[in-house]
Amino acid sequence: MNVKINSHLLSGFAGATLAFILFQTLGFTEQKRNFAPIFPDNYKVVSIPIPNNINFAGEQIPTDLEDVKERFERELLVNTYWHSQTLLMIKRANRWFPVIEPILKENGVPDDFKYLALIESGFLNLTSSAGAKGFWQFLDETGKIYNLEINKEVDERYHVEKATEAACKYLKDAHAKLGSWSLAAGGYNMGNAGIVRQLTRQKSDNYYDLFLNEETSRYVFRILAAKAVLENPKKYGFFIDEDELYKPYKFETVQVSSSISDIGEWAKTNNTTYKHIKLLNPWLRDNSLTVSSGKVYEIKIMKN
């Protein structure tokens, strides 16, 4: 009997509580609706017109193909409306494009490949889940094939200039093997062997005609979208004053031909800080540097 009475009491209490919660919620919802901000008449979220003439490294993009147009549009929308990420890309590009562009030119690699480095890393010294590192996201084995020094103390995948040189060699090899810069870019993501397998399987010679995995299918279009936005930021709604862009680092180089036992002490001796040494020379991976006989490293020192 007591149990039944308590159950009814509990049931009644629960019902009353639920009614109170619903009343409060509905009232709050109504209150929110009454005081919700109203978007001004000129507020618009728009679809972005696709440029008629798009090329990558001098190769025309067939946007008359519906799937190609949609793939490009997807990446253009992502870059236009992912505001924080795109703002940071624009700001960082101002620092790093002047470093990368002359190396691409000197090696005969189209300037558009600077956008490949941008989408690979956002110009951050990242490590991928597969272990790829640096702006150009080289795996250990590939980095060594292209003459990057990689050990406990030194990892030149983080050396912007040397990694860019290595990327140029890789891309030129890919272009010679695959026959186009678009395929070379796809091979940078998928691996040249993977691209060759798909070309053979699908009886094609064109990146834009291939049916590929999601990541590689998007890859060149991510480069193209970054190129479109960074070439004309205001067209896509990004207004950044010149003094808001990240400036290239000012530095001088010191040649080092003998081992450094403590980089912090070495920095102090050279009137700089450990932080600045690591910031300018991320390829220094430890607190020491062993220099073998006849070897010379160049270490950047921040200039005011």
N, C-alpha and C positions, 0 to 999 in steps of 0.2 A: 504493500500500500504506500509506504513512504517513497519507494522507488518510483512508483507511478506519479505520485504527487510531485516529486522532485523533477521527474522528466517533463511533466506538463509545465512546471515553473520554468525549467530550463528552456523548454521550447518557446514559451511565451517571452522569456527574456531575450532569447536569440532573435525572435521575430521582431521584437521592439527595437533591439539593437540594429538589426538589418534595416528596418524602416528608417531609423535615425540616420544611419550611414548613407542610405540612398537619398534621403532628404538633403543631408549636408552636401553630398556629392552633386546632386542635381542643382542645388543652390549655388555651389561653387562653380559648376560648369556654366550655369547661366550668368554668374557674376563674371567669369572669365570671358564669356562671349560678349557681354556688355562693354568690357574694358579692353578687349583684344585690339591690338594695333591694326589699323587699316592701311593697306599698302596704297601709296599714292597712285594716281591715275597713270603716271608715266613709268611705273614699275613694270618691267617685262623680263621674262625668261624666254629667250628666243633660240630657235634652231639656227645654226650658223651656215651661211651660204658656202658651198664648196667652190674653191677657185677652179676656173676652167683649165688653166695651164699649170700643171704640177710636174716637176721633174725631180729626180734624185740623182745626183752626180752626173747630170746631163742626160739621163735616161728618162724618157717621157713615161708618165704614169697613166695607164688606160682607165681613166675615170668614167669612160662611156660604159664600162662593164659595171653592172649594178652592184655586184658584191664588192668590187674594188672601191667604188664610191662609198658604200656603207662602212667598209673597214676603215677607210680614211676618216670618215665623219665621226665614227666612234672615238678615235684617238683625239681628234680636234675638239670634240665636246669635253672629253676628260681633261685635256690640258687647259681649256678655256674656263671651265667651271670648278676645277680643283685649285682654287685661288692661292692658297698658302704655298702649295708645292710649286706652282708655276711662277709665282713671285720670287721664290727662292732660286729657282732655276735661272731666271733672268738675271738676278743679282749676282749669282756665282759665275755665270757665263762671262760676265764682264771682267772677272778676275782671271779666268782660265783660258778663254778663247785666244787671247794674245800669246799665250805660251804654246798652245797646240797648233794654231793655224800655220805659223811658219814651218813647223816640222812636217806637217802634212804636205805643204807646198814643195818643200825641199825634196821630199821623197816621191813626188808625183802622185799623191793620193788626193782625190777630190776633197775640197773643203767641207762638203756636206758631212763627212765622217766625224767632224767635231761633235755633231749632234748624237752620233752613236755613243761616244763617251759620256755625253750628258745623260742619255736615257739609261745607260748601263749603271751609273753610280750616283747621278745627281751631283757630281763633283764632290763626293764624299768618299773617304777611304774605307769603303765597306768590305765586309767579308760575307760572301753568299753562303747559303746552306751547303753548297757543293765545295766550298773552300776557295772560290775565286776571289781575288783581292785587287784593290786599287781602283783608280778611275776607269781603267779599261777591263777590269774583272778577268784577269788572267788566272787560269789554274796553274798549279805548281809545275806540272809536267810541260805544259805549253810555254810557260814563261822561260823555262830552262832551254827548251828547243830554240827559242828566239833570243838566247844569250843574256837573259836577265839573271843576275846573281841572287840566289835565294838560299839563305841559311839562317841560323839562330840570331845572328847579329845584323845581317843585311838582307833586306827583301826589296829588290828593285822594281817589283810590281807596284810599289808605293812611290817610286821615283817618277814624277810626272813626265819629264823629258825622255828618260830612257824607256819607260813603258809605252810612250807614244811612238817612239822609234820602232819598238818591237811590234806594236799594233800595225804600223805601216807595212812592215815586212809581211806580217800575217795576211793583211788585206790584199796586198799585191800578189802574193802566192794564191790566195783564194780567187782573185779575179782571173789570173792566168789559167787556173784549173776549171773554173765554173763558167767563165765567158761573159759575165756582166757584173757591174757593181752592186746591183740589187741582190743578185744571188750571193755575192761575196758578203753582203751585210747579213743575209739570212744564214749563211754558213757560220758567221761569227756567233750567232745564237745557237744554232743547231749542231754545228760541226760540219765541215766540208763533206765528210764521208756521208753524213746523214742526208745532206742536200743531193749529193750524187745518187744515192739510192732512190730518192723520190723522183728525181729527174728521169732515171732509168725506168722505174716502175710506172710512172705516169706518162711516159713518152712525150716529155715536154722539155723546153729549154728556157722557160720564162718563170720567174718567181711569182708573177701575178696570175699565172694559170695553175699553180700548184695547190693541191689540197693538203694542208699541213696541220700539225698540232696547233693548239690555240696560241701558245706563246710565240712560236715562229711565224705563224700567220699574221699576228699583230705587229711583229717586230719592226719591219721597215716602215709601217704606217705610224708607229710611235715616233720614229726618227723624223718622218715627214711632218707630223703634227708639231713637234718641237721646233722644227725649222720654220714652219709657217708662223707660229706665234712669236718666236724670237726675232724673226726678220721684220715683223711689223706688230709690236706689242699693242700699240694703241688701237689698231684695227680690231683686236680681240678684247679690248676693255682694260688693258693694263697700262696705267699711267705712273711712271716711276721717274722722279727727278734724277738728274745726273749724279748729284751728290749722295743719293741713296743707294747707288750701285756699289757692289763690293770692289774695291780697287785692287789691282795687282800688287803683290808684295814687293817691297823695295829691299834689295839685299845685295851683299857682296859675297864672293866666294873665297874660301880659304882652302888651299891645297894641303892635304894631310898625307904624309908619307911614313908616319910612325904610329904605333898603336896608341889608343886612348884607353886608359884603364877606368876612368870615371868621367862620363860625359858632363855631369853636373859641374865638376871641378874645371873641366876643359872650357865649358861655357863661361864660367866666372873669369877664367884667365883671359878669355877673348871678349870681355866686356859685354856679354849677352846673358841670356837666361836659358835654363834647361827647357822651359816651355817654348821659347822661340826656336831653339835648335830642333825640337821635335815637330813643331808646327811647320817649319820650312823644309825639314828633312825627315819626313815620315818613314823613309826607307831605313832609317836607323832604328832597329827593333829592340835593342837592349840598352843597357847603361854603359856598354863598352864597345870598342871597335878594334878588332885585331887586323893589323895591316901587314900583309906578307911582304917579303923583300921585293922591291921593284914596283909594288902596287901603289897607286896614288888615288885617293878619294877627294872629291870636292864637296865641302860642306858649306851650306849657305848661312850667312850671318845677317840678321835683320839690320837694316839701316833706318834711321829715324827720318 
